[in-house]
Amino acid sequence: MLSIDELLKLIQNNGISTTIFVILLSGLYVVVKTEWFGVYAGKVGDAIIAKLFKKKKAEVSHHISESDIINHDISHHISESDIINHDIFNYIDIWQFNIVPTLQYSTDYRTVVFRKYLRIYLQKHKDNINHFVADGKYKQMSESELWKNFLQLINSISYDYEREMSQIGIPAVIIEKMKTKNNDTLSLTIDLIEGICNSQFYESANNFLKLYSILNIMLSILENTVSNSSIICNSINGQLAGLEMDGKIEPGKKH
């Protein structure tokens, strides 16, 4: 767990919302290694995580009974349809077409650039995850194979969105600062995903329960990135001066 000094430093550097997010993930990582988490979590645990991060309600809790939890029968409620129609795809669309276009940042230039950043960031996640799901190979993967392939998926997503951002002229300082921000939780998230992949309590037919739970975690990360993008925007001082995109120019003299 974080020491007091580490906690204060985290709040100073990243703000209270990100600090809370990291603390919740840290606690979740500790709990995921225990038997209790394996028994109780599954879709129910993911629904609790969703509420903590102000995600939209998970659609699964209404048909999971107490006896299901006690008898470890949660996995029987997960089907391929739950994976294909996971909330992550719906809410990426909502963010892209309803939320991101309304976001306002400190200047007109930054509004244009950060909206472009988030649209690419979200679209690359959707494209790559969609391909991973549609491919269907995850159904036959062992624990280690699922973990390695999902780690490769995360790396591919990062490579794809950073490359496209650079190609369309999003400043390197924004890409790097957003990467640093995301790295605050990425390593912890990777450990958490690895814990799910290796947990016997997430065993189910065709790895459906594991993948569903991992996608819930990814959804939380995406929402955290969108909601905290203004923190990165406000942390950039002077490096964008004089830059232009879509007819909008950042105030100040270009360096």
C-alpha positions as a Markdown table, in Angstrom:
| # | Residue | x | y | z |
|---|---|---|---|---|
| 1 | Met | 0.0 | 0.0 | 0.0 |
| 2 | Leu | 1.0 | 3.6 | -0.5 |
| 3 | Ser | 2.9 | 5.4 | 2.3 |
| 4 | Ile | 1.7 | 8.9 | 3.5 |
| 5 | Asp | 4.6 | 10.6 | 1.6 |
| 6 | Glu | 3.8 | 8.6 | -1.5 |
| 7 | Leu | 0.1 | 9.5 | -1.2 |
| 8 | Leu | 0.8 | 13.2 | -0.8 |
| 9 | Lys | 3.2 | 13.2 | -3.8 |
| 10 | Leu | 0.6 | 11.4 | -5.9 |
| 11 | Ile | -2.1 | 13.9 | -5.0 |
| 12 | Gln | 0.3 | 16.8 | -5.8 |
| 13 | Asn | 1.4 | 15.4 | -9.1 |
| 14 | Asn | -1.8 | 14.0 | -10.4 |
| 15 | Gly | -4.8 | 15.4 | -8.6 |
| 16 | Ile | -7.3 | 13.8 | -6.2 |
| 17 | Ser | -9.4 | 12.0 | -8.8 |
| 18 | Thr | -6.5 | 10.0 | -10.3 |
| 19 | Thr | -5.2 | 9.4 | -6.8 |
| 20 | Ile | -8.5 | 7.8 | -5.8 |
| 21 | Phe | -8.4 | 5.8 | -9.0 |
| 22 | Val | -4.9 | 4.4 | -8.2 |
| 23 | Ile | -5.8 | 3.6 | -4.6 |
| 24 | Leu | -8.9 | 1.7 | -5.7 |
| 25 | Leu | -6.9 | -0.2 | -8.3 |
| 26 | Ser | -4.2 | -0.9 | -5.7 |
| 27 | Gly | -6.8 | -2.3 | -3.3 |
| 28 | Leu | -8.4 | -4.3 | -6.0 |
| 29 | Tyr | -5.0 | -5.8 | -7.0 |
| 30 | Val | -4.4 | -7.0 | -3.4 |
| 31 | Val | -7.9 | -8.5 | -3.2 |
| 32 | Val | -7.7 | -10.2 | -6.6 |
| 33 | Lys | -5.0 | -12.5 | -5.2 |
| 34 | Thr | -7.3 | -13.7 | -2.4 |
| 35 | Glu | -9.8 | -16.5 | -2.5 |
| 36 | Trp | -12.6 | -14.2 | -1.4 |
| 37 | Phe | -12.2 | -12.1 | -4.5 |
| 38 | Gly | -12.4 | -15.1 | -6.8 |
| 39 | Val | -15.6 | -16.3 | -5.1 |
| 40 | Tyr | -17.4 | -13.0 | -4.9 |
| 41 | Ala | -16.1 | -11.0 | -7.8 |
| 42 | Gly | -16.8 | -12.2 | -11.3 |
| 43 | Lys | -19.5 | -10.0 | -12.8 |
| 44 | Val | -20.8 | -8.8 | -9.5 |
| 45 | Gly | -17.4 | -7.4 | -8.4 |
| 46 | Asp | -17.0 | -5.8 | -11.8 |
| 47 | Ala | -20.4 | -4.1 | -11.4 |
| 48 | Ile | -19.1 | -2.7 | -8.1 |
| 49 | Ile | -16.0 | -1.4 | -9.8 |
| 50 | Ala | -18.2 | 0.2 | -12.4 |
| 51 | Lys | -20.1 | 2.2 | -9.8 |
| 52 | Leu | -16.9 | 3.3 | -8.0 |
| 53 | Phe | -15.6 | 4.8 | -11.3 |
| 54 | Lys | -19.0 | 6.2 | -12.2 |
| 55 | Lys | -19.4 | 3.8 | -15.1 |
| 56 | Lys | -22.8 | 3.0 | -16.4 |
| 57 | Lys | -24.5 | 0.2 | -14.7 |
| 58 | Ala | -23.4 | -3.3 | -15.6 |
| 59 | Glu | -26.2 | -5.3 | -17.1 |
| 60 | Val | -25.5 | -8.5 | -15.3 |
| 61 | Ser | -26.3 | -8.1 | -11.6 |
| 62 | His | -30.0 | -8.4 | -12.0 |
| 63 | His | -29.8 | -12.1 | -13.0 |
| 64 | Ile | -27.1 | -13.2 | -10.6 |
| 65 | Ser | -28.5 | -14.5 | -7.3 |
| 66 | Glu | -26.9 | -14.9 | -3.9 |
| 67 | Ser | -26.9 | -18.7 | -4.4 |
| 68 | Asp | -24.9 | -18.2 | -7.6 |
| 69 | Ile | -22.2 | -16.4 | -5.7 |
| 70 | Ile | -22.1 | -18.9 | -2.9 |
| 71 | Asn | -22.0 | -21.9 | -5.3 |
| 72 | His | -19.4 | -20.3 | -7.6 |
| 73 | Asp | -21.9 | -20.5 | -10.4 |
| 74 | Ile | -21.4 | -17.0 | -11.8 |
| 75 | Ser | -19.5 | -18.3 | -14.8 |
| 76 | His | -22.6 | -20.1 | -16.1 |
| 77 | His | -24.2 | -16.7 | -16.8 |
| 78 | Ile | -21.4 | -15.5 | -19.1 |
| 79 | Ser | -21.9 | -16.2 | -22.8 |
| 80 | Glu | -20.2 | -15.2 | -26.0 |
| 81 | Ser | -23.0 | -12.6 | -26.5 |
| 82 | Asp | -21.9 | -10.9 | -23.2 |
| 83 | Ile | -18.5 | -10.5 | -24.7 |
| 84 | Ile | -19.5 | -9.4 | -28.2 |
| 85 | Asn | -22.0 | -6.9 | -26.7 |
| 86 | His | -19.9 | -5.7 | -23.8 |
| 87 | Asp | -20.5 | -2.2 | -22.6 |
| 88 | Ile | -17.0 | -1.1 | -23.6 |
| 89 | Phe | -18.1 | -1.0 | -27.3 |
| 90 | Asn | -21.3 | 0.9 | -26.6 |
| 91 | Tyr | -19.7 | 3.5 | -24.4 |
| 92 | Ile | -16.7 | 4.1 | -26.7 |
| 93 | Asp | -19.4 | 5.1 | -29.3 |
| 94 | Ile | -21.1 | 7.3 | -26.7 |
| 95 | Trp | -17.9 | 9.0 | -25.8 |
| 96 | Gln | -16.8 | 9.5 | -29.4 |
| 97 | Phe | -20.0 | 10.9 | -30.7 |
| 98 | Asn | -21.7 | 12.5 | -27.7 |
| 99 | Ile | -19.2 | 13.3 | -25.0 |
| 100 | Val | -15.9 | 14.2 | -26.7 |
| 101 | Pro | -17.4 | 16.6 | -29.2 |
| 102 | Thr | -18.8 | 18.7 | -26.2 |
| 103 | Leu | -15.5 | 18.8 | -24.2 |
| 104 | Gln | -14.1 | 22.2 | -23.8 |
| 105 | Tyr | -10.4 | 22.9 | -22.8 |
| 106 | Ser | -8.6 | 26.0 | -21.9 |
| 107 | Thr | -8.1 | 27.4 | -25.4 |
| 108 | Asp | -9.7 | 26.8 | -28.8 |
| 109 | Tyr | -6.5 | 25.1 | -30.1 |
| 110 | Arg | -6.3 | 22.7 | -27.2 |
| 111 | Thr | -10.0 | 21.9 | -27.5 |
| 112 | Val | -9.4 | 20.9 | -31.1 |
| 113 | Val | -6.2 | 18.9 | -30.4 |
| 114 | Phe | -7.5 | 17.0 | -27.3 |
| 115 | Arg | -10.8 | 16.1 | -29.0 |
| 116 | Lys | -8.7 | 14.6 | -31.8 |
| 117 | Tyr | -6.5 | 12.8 | -29.4 |
| 118 | Leu | -9.4 | 11.2 | -27.5 |
| 119 | Arg | -11.3 | 10.2 | -30.7 |
| 120 | Ile | -8.2 | 8.4 | -32.0 |
| 121 | Tyr | -7.4 | 6.9 | -28.5 |
| 122 | Leu | -11.0 | 5.5 | -28.2 |
| 123 | Gln | -11.2 | 4.3 | -31.8 |
| 124 | Lys | -8.0 | 2.4 | -31.7 |
| 125 | His | -9.1 | 0.6 | -28.5 |
| 126 | Lys | -12.4 | -0.3 | -30.1 |
| 127 | Asp | -10.8 | -1.5 | -33.4 |
| 128 | Asn | -8.2 | -3.7 | -31.7 |
| 129 | Ile | -10.5 | -5.1 | -29.0 |
| 130 | Asn | -13.2 | -5.8 | -31.5 |
| 131 | His | -10.6 | -7.7 | -33.6 |
| 132 | Phe | -9.4 | -9.6 | -30.6 |
| 133 | Val | -13.0 | -10.6 | -29.7 |
| 134 | Ala | -14.1 | -11.4 | -33.3 |
| 135 | Asp | -11.0 | -13.5 | -33.9 |
| 136 | Gly | -12.2 | -15.9 | -31.2 |
| 137 | Lys | -8.8 | -17.5 | -30.6 |
| 138 | Tyr | -9.0 | -16.4 | -26.9 |
| 139 | Lys | -11.5 | -19.2 | -26.4 |
| 140 | Gln | -8.9 | -21.9 | -26.7 |
| 141 | Met | -6.0 | -20.1 | -24.9 |
| 142 | Ser | -4.3 | -21.3 | -21.8 |
| 143 | Glu | -3.9 | -19.0 | -18.8 |
| 144 | Ser | -0.4 | -17.9 | -20.0 |
| 145 | Glu | -1.5 | -17.6 | -23.6 |
| 146 | Leu | -4.4 | -15.4 | -22.7 |
| 147 | Trp | -2.2 | -13.1 | -20.6 |
| 148 | Lys | 0.5 | -12.8 | -23.2 |
| 149 | Asn | -2.0 | -12.1 | -26.0 |
| 150 | Phe | -3.8 | -9.5 | -24.0 |
| 151 | Leu | -0.5 | -7.8 | -23.1 |
| 152 | Gln | 0.4 | -7.8 | -26.8 |
| 153 | Leu | -3.1 | -6.3 | -27.5 |
| 154 | Ile | -2.4 | -3.5 | -25.0 |
| 155 | Asn | 0.9 | -2.8 | -26.7 |
| 156 | Ser | -0.6 | -2.8 | -30.1 |
| 157 | Ile | -3.3 | -0.4 | -29.1 |
| 158 | Ser | -0.7 | 2.1 | -27.7 |
| 159 | Tyr | 1.4 | 1.8 | -30.8 |
| 160 | Asp | -1.5 | 2.3 | -33.2 |
| 161 | Tyr | -3.0 | 5.4 | -31.5 |
| 162 | Glu | 0.4 | 7.1 | -30.9 |
| 163 | Arg | 1.4 | 6.5 | -34.5 |
| 164 | Glu | -1.8 | 8.0 | -35.9 |
| 165 | Met | -1.7 | 10.9 | -33.6 |
| 166 | Ser | 1.9 | 11.7 | -34.7 |
| 167 | Gln | 0.8 | 11.4 | -38.3 |
| 168 | Ile | -2.0 | 14.0 | -38.0 |
| 169 | Gly | 0.2 | 16.5 | -36.2 |
| 170 | Ile | -0.8 | 16.1 | -32.5 |
| 171 | Pro | 2.1 | 17.6 | -30.6 |
| 172 | Ala | 4.6 | 15.2 | -29.1 |
| 173 | Val | 4.3 | 16.9 | -25.8 |
| 174 | Ile | 0.7 | 16.0 | -25.5 |
| 175 | Ile | 1.3 | 12.4 | -26.6 |
| 176 | Glu | 4.1 | 12.0 | -24.1 |
| 177 | Lys | 2.3 | 13.7 | -21.2 |
| 178 | Met | -0.8 | 11.6 | -21.8 |
| 179 | Lys | 1.3 | 8.5 | -21.9 |
| 180 | Thr | 2.9 | 9.4 | -18.6 |
| 181 | Lys | -0.5 | 10.0 | -17.1 |
| 182 | Asn | -1.7 | 6.6 | -18.3 |
| 183 | Asn | 1.4 | 4.9 | -17.1 |
| 184 | Asp | 0.4 | 5.9 | -13.5 |
| 185 | Thr | -2.2 | 3.1 | -13.6 |
| 186 | Leu | -1.1 | 1.0 | -16.6 |
| 187 | Ser | 1.4 | -1.2 | -14.7 |
| 188 | Leu | -1.0 | -1.8 | -11.9 |
| 189 | Thr | -3.8 | -2.6 | -14.4 |
| 190 | Ile | -1.5 | -5.1 | -16.2 |
| 191 | Asp | -0.8 | -6.8 | -12.9 |
| 192 | Leu | -4.5 | -7.0 | -12.2 |
| 193 | Ile | -5.3 | -8.4 | -15.6 |
| 194 | Glu | -2.5 | -11.0 | -15.1 |
| 195 | Gly | -4.1 | -11.9 | -11.8 |
| 196 | Ile | -7.5 | -12.6 | -13.5 |
| 197 | Cys | -5.9 | -14.6 | -16.2 |
| 198 | Asn | -4.1 | -16.8 | -13.7 |
| 199 | Ser | -7.0 | -17.1 | -11.2 |
| 200 | Gln | -8.8 | -20.5 | -11.0 |
| 201 | Phe | -11.9 | -18.7 | -9.7 |
| 202 | Tyr | -12.3 | -17.0 | -13.1 |
| 203 | Glu | -12.3 | -20.4 | -14.9 |
| 204 | Ser | -15.3 | -20.7 | -17.3 |
| 205 | Ala | -16.1 | -22.2 | -20.7 |
| 206 | Asn | -14.1 | -20.5 | -23.5 |
| 207 | Asn | -12.5 | -18.0 | -21.1 |
| 208 | Phe | -15.7 | -15.9 | -21.2 |
| 209 | Leu | -15.6 | -14.9 | -17.6 |
| 210 | Lys | -12.0 | -13.9 | -17.7 |
| 211 | Leu | -12.3 | -11.8 | -20.8 |
| 212 | Tyr | -15.5 | -10.2 | -19.6 |
| 213 | Ser | -13.9 | -9.1 | -16.4 |
| 214 | Ile | -10.8 | -7.8 | -18.2 |
| 215 | Leu | -13.0 | -5.7 | -20.5 |
| 216 | Asn | -14.7 | -4.2 | -17.5 |
| 217 | Ile | -11.3 | -3.1 | -16.2 |
| 218 | Met | -10.4 | -1.7 | -19.6 |
| 219 | Leu | -13.6 | 0.3 | -19.7 |
| 220 | Ser | -12.7 | 1.9 | -16.3 |
| 221 | Ile | -9.3 | 2.9 | -17.7 |
| 222 | Leu | -10.8 | 4.5 | -20.8 |
| 223 | Glu | -13.2 | 6.5 | -18.8 |
| 224 | Asn | -10.5 | 7.6 | -16.4 |
| 225 | Thr | -8.4 | 8.8 | -19.4 |
| 226 | Val | -11.3 | 10.8 | -20.9 |
| 227 | Ser | -12.4 | 12.4 | -17.6 |
| 228 | Asn | -8.9 | 13.4 | -16.6 |
| 229 | Ser | -7.6 | 14.7 | -19.9 |
| 230 | Ser | -8.2 | 18.3 | -18.8 |
| 231 | Ile | -5.6 | 17.7 | -16.1 |
| 232 | Ile | -2.9 | 17.1 | -18.7 |
| 233 | Cys | -4.2 | 20.0 | -20.8 |
| 234 | Asn | -3.8 | 22.4 | -17.9 |
| 235 | Ser | -0.4 | 21.1 | -17.0 |
| 236 | Ile | 1.1 | 22.2 | -20.3 |
| 237 | Asn | 2.6 | 25.7 | -20.1 |
| 238 | Gly | 4.1 | 27.4 | -23.1 |
| 239 | Gln | 5.1 | 24.4 | -25.2 |
| 240 | Leu | 2.1 | 24.7 | -27.5 |
| 241 | Ala | 2.4 | 28.4 | -28.1 |
| 242 | Gly | 1.9 | 29.4 | -31.7 |
| 243 | Leu | 0.9 | 26.0 | -32.9 |
| 244 | Glu | -2.1 | 25.7 | -35.3 |
| 245 | Met | -4.6 | 23.0 | -36.1 |
| 246 | Asp | -7.9 | 23.3 | -38.0 |
| 247 | Gly | -7.5 | 27.0 | -38.1 |
| 248 | Lys | -7.1 | 27.4 | -34.4 |
| 249 | Ile | -3.9 | 28.9 | -33.1 |
| 250 | Glu | -2.5 | 28.5 | -29.5 |
| 251 | Pro | -1.9 | 32.0 | -28.0 |
| 252 | Gly | 1.7 | 33.0 | -27.4 |
| 253 | Lys | 4.9 | 33.1 | -29.4 |
| 254 | Lys | 6.0 | 29.9 | -31.1 |
| 255 | His | 9.3 | 28.6 | -29.7 |
